[in-house]
Amino acid sequence: MDLMAMMGKLRETQQKIEATKLRLDTVLIDEQSTDGLLKVIVTANRKIKSIEIDERLLTDKEQLEDYLILVLNKAIAKATNVNEAELDAVTKVNMPNIPGMDMFK
């Protein structure tokens, strides 16, 4: 593969990565506490879209904080897994085989 073709492939891959990132803003991850008192929705790009708090949690600040930490961390972990899998798939399929550049794979 000549240098110009490789550069074109790299540019194409970058465009596909950007398109995937935009699409991941529309992929929603729902997570909730085991008792359903706290629900969150995050995008696969790890942006919080909504938080729903049952009124029973509003009387105990410390419990609410614990719930938020637990549920948000679970949602972010799931979102990270989806995000990395999607971006890995794009780069593995589309990256040209450039010697010494296997750090992208």
Phi and psi restraints in degrees (value plus and minus 20) as a CYANA .aco file:
   2 ASP   PHI     -99.2   -59.2
   2 ASP   PSI     146.2   186.2
   3 LEU   PHI     -79.8   -39.8
   3 LEU   PSI     -61.8   -21.8
   4 MET   PHI     -84.3   -44.3
   4 MET   PSI     -60.2   -20.2
   5 ALA   PHI     -86.1   -46.1
   5 ALA   PSI     -60.1   -20.1
   6 MET   PHI     -83.3   -43.3
   6 MET   PSI     -62.3   -22.3
   7 MET   PHI     -84.5   -44.5
   7 MET   PSI     -59.4   -19.4
   8 GLY   PHI     -83.2   -43.2
   8 GLY   PSI     -61.1   -21.1
   9 LYS   PHI     -85.5   -45.5
   9 LYS   PSI     -60.8   -20.8
  10 LEU   PHI     -82.6   -42.6
  10 LEU   PSI     -62.0   -22.0
  11 ARG   PHI     -83.7   -43.7
  11 ARG   PSI     -64.0   -24.0
  12 GLU   PHI     -81.7   -41.7
  12 GLU   PSI     -62.3   -22.3
  13 THR   PHI     -83.7   -43.7
  13 THR   PSI     -62.4   -22.4
  14 GLN   PHI     -81.2   -41.2
  14 GLN   PSI     -60.5   -20.5
  15 GLN   PHI     -84.5   -44.5
  15 GLN   PSI     -60.0   -20.0
  16 LYS   PHI     -87.7   -47.7
  16 LYS   PSI     -56.0   -16.0
  17 ILE   PHI     -83.7   -43.7
  17 ILE   PSI     -65.9   -25.9
  18 GLU   PHI     -82.7   -42.7
  18 GLU   PSI     -61.2   -21.2
  19 ALA   PHI     -84.8   -44.8
  19 ALA   PSI     -58.3   -18.3
  20 THR   PHI     -85.3   -45.3
  20 THR   PSI     -62.5   -22.5
  21 LYS   PHI     -80.4   -40.4
  21 LYS   PSI     -62.0   -22.0
  22 LEU   PHI     -82.8   -42.8
  22 LEU   PSI     -63.2   -23.2
  23 ARG   PHI     -83.9   -43.9
  23 ARG   PSI     -56.9   -16.9
  24 LEU   PHI     -85.9   -45.9
  24 LEU   PSI     -39.0     1.0
  25 ASP   PHI     -87.5   -47.5
  25 ASP   PSI     -39.0     1.0
  26 THR   PHI    -119.5   -79.5
  26 THR   PSI     -26.6    13.4
  27 VAL   PHI    -107.4   -67.4
  27 VAL   PSI      97.8   137.8
  28 LEU   PHI    -124.6   -84.6
  28 LEU   PSI     117.0   157.0
  29 ILE   PHI    -131.8   -91.8
  29 ILE   PSI      99.3   139.3
  30 ASP   PHI    -116.2   -76.2
  30 ASP   PSI     115.8   155.8
  31 GLU   PHI    -162.2  -122.2
  31 GLU   PSI     128.8   168.8
  32 GLN   PHI    -169.4  -129.4
  32 GLN   PSI     141.2   181.2
  33 SER   PHI     -88.0   -48.0
  33 SER   PSI     139.5   179.5
  34 THR   PHI     -80.3   -40.3
  34 THR   PSI     -49.8    -9.8
  35 ASP   PHI    -112.0   -72.0
  35 ASP   PSI     -20.4    19.6
  36 GLY   PHI      56.1    96.1
  36 GLY   PSI     -10.5    29.5
  37 LEU   PHI     -97.9   -57.9
  37 LEU   PSI     -39.6     0.4
  38 LEU   PHI    -153.5  -113.5
  38 LEU   PSI     108.1   148.1
  39 LYS   PHI    -149.2  -109.2
  39 LYS   PSI     118.0   158.0
  40 VAL   PHI    -151.5  -111.5
  40 VAL   PSI     132.6   172.6
  41 ILE   PHI    -147.8  -107.8
  41 ILE   PSI     107.7   147.7
  42 VAL   PHI    -146.5  -106.5
  42 VAL   PSI     136.8   176.8
  43 THR   PHI    -103.1   -63.1
  43 THR   PSI     146.1   186.1
  44 ALA   PHI     -87.1   -47.1
  44 ALA   PSI     -31.3     8.7
  45 ASN   PHI    -113.1   -73.1
  45 ASN   PSI      -8.0    32.0
  46 ARG   PHI      46.8    86.8
  46 ARG   PSI      17.4    57.4
  47 LYS   PHI    -126.0   -86.0
  47 LYS   PSI     110.6   150.6
  48 ILE   PHI     -92.9   -52.9
  48 ILE   PSI     106.6   146.6
  49 LYS   PHI    -120.1   -80.1
  49 LYS   PSI     -58.2   -18.2
  50 SER   PHI    -178.3  -138.3
  50 SER   PSI     133.7   173.7
  51 ILE   PHI    -154.5  -114.5
  51 ILE   PSI     106.8   146.8
  52 GLU   PHI    -138.0   -98.0
  52 GLU   PSI     100.0   140.0
  53 ILE   PHI    -136.5   -96.5
  53 ILE   PSI     101.8   141.8
  54 ASP   PHI     -85.5   -45.5
  54 ASP   PSI     122.1   162.1
  55 GLU   PHI     -78.1   -38.1
  55 GLU   PSI     -47.7    -7.7
  56 ARG   PHI     -81.8   -41.8
  56 ARG   PSI     -44.1    -4.1
  57 LEU   PHI    -102.5   -62.5
  57 LEU   PSI     -33.1     6.9
  58 LEU   PHI     -95.7   -55.7
  58 LEU   PSI     -30.3     9.7
  59 THR   PHI    -110.2   -70.2
  59 THR   PSI     -32.2     7.8
  60 ASP   PHI    -149.3  -109.3
  60 ASP   PSI      75.4   115.4
  61 LYS   PHI     -75.9   -35.9
  61 LYS   PSI     -66.2   -26.2
  62 GLU   PHI     -84.3   -44.3
  62 GLU   PSI     -61.4   -21.4
  63 GLN   PHI     -84.0   -44.0
  63 GLN   PSI     -63.2   -23.2
  64 LEU   PHI     -80.4   -40.4
  64 LEU   PSI     -64.5   -24.5
  65 GLU   PHI     -80.8   -40.8
  65 GLU   PSI     -63.2   -23.2
  66 ASP   PHI     -81.3   -41.3
  66 ASP   PSI     -64.7   -24.7
  67 TYR   PHI     -79.8   -39.8
  67 TYR   PSI     -67.3   -27.3
  68 LEU   PHI     -78.8   -38.8
  68 LEU   PSI     -66.1   -26.1
  69 ILE   PHI     -81.7   -41.7
  69 ILE   PSI     -68.6   -28.6
  70 LEU   PHI     -82.7   -42.7
  70 LEU   PSI     -71.9   -31.9
  71 VAL   PHI     -90.3   -50.3
  71 VAL   PSI     -61.6   -21.6
  72 LEU   PHI     -84.3   -44.3
  72 LEU   PSI     -60.7   -20.7
  73 ASN   PHI     -82.6   -42.6
  73 ASN   PSI     -60.2   -20.2
  74 LYS   PHI     -84.0   -44.0
  74 LYS   PSI     -63.2   -23.2
  75 ALA   PHI     -85.3   -45.3
  75 ALA   PSI     -62.7   -22.7
  76 ILE   PHI     -85.3   -45.3
  76 ILE   PSI     -58.3   -18.3
  77 ALA   PHI     -83.2   -43.2
  77 ALA   PSI     -64.1   -24.1
  78 LYS   PHI     -83.6   -43.6
  78 LYS   PSI     -63.8   -23.8
  79 ALA   PHI     -82.5   -42.5
  79 ALA   PSI     -60.4   -20.4
  80 THR   PHI     -82.4   -42.4
  80 THR   PSI     -62.5   -22.5
  81 ASN   PHI     -81.0   -41.0
  81 ASN   PSI     -65.2   -25.2
  82 VAL   PHI     -84.0   -44.0
  82 VAL   PSI     -66.8   -26.8
  83 ASN   PHI     -78.0   -38.0
  83 ASN   PSI     -71.2   -31.2
  84 GLU   PHI     -85.4   -45.4
  84 GLU   PSI     -59.5   -19.5
  85 ALA   PHI     -83.4   -43.4
  85 ALA   PSI     -63.6   -23.6
  86 GLU   PHI     -85.6   -45.6
  86 GLU   PSI     -66.5   -26.5
  87 LEU   PHI     -89.4   -49.4
  87 LEU   PSI     -56.4   -16.4
  88 ASP   PHI     -81.5   -41.5
  88 ASP   PSI     -61.2   -21.2
  89 ALA   PHI     -82.0   -42.0
  89 ALA   PSI     -61.6   -21.6
  90 VAL   PHI     -85.6   -45.6
  90 VAL   PSI     -66.6   -26.6
  91 THR   PHI     -91.3   -51.3
  91 THR   PSI     -57.2   -17.2
  92 LYS   PHI     -86.9   -46.9
  92 LYS   PSI     -59.2   -19.2
  93 VAL   PHI     -94.8   -54.8
  93 VAL   PSI     -55.4   -15.4
  94 ASN   PHI    -124.6   -84.6
  94 ASN   PSI     -34.9     5.1
  95 MET   PHI     -92.4   -52.4
  95 MET   PSI     113.2   153.2
  96 PRO   PHI     -89.6   -49.6
  96 PRO   PSI     135.4   175.4
  97 ASN   PHI    -103.8   -63.8
  97 ASN   PSI      74.8   114.8
  98 ILE   PHI    -128.7   -88.7
  98 ILE   PSI     101.6   141.6
  99 PRO   PHI     -75.5   -35.5
  99 PRO   PSI     113.7   153.7
 100 GLY   PHI      62.8   102.8
 100 GLY   PSI     -22.8    17.2
 101 MET   PHI    -128.9   -88.9
 101 MET   PSI       3.7    43.7
 102 ASP   PHI     -94.6   -54.6
 102 ASP   PSI     -16.2    23.8
 103 MET   PHI     -86.9   -46.9
 103 MET   PSI     -37.4     2.6
 104 PHE   PHI    -103.9   -63.9
 104 PHE   PSI     -27.6    12.4
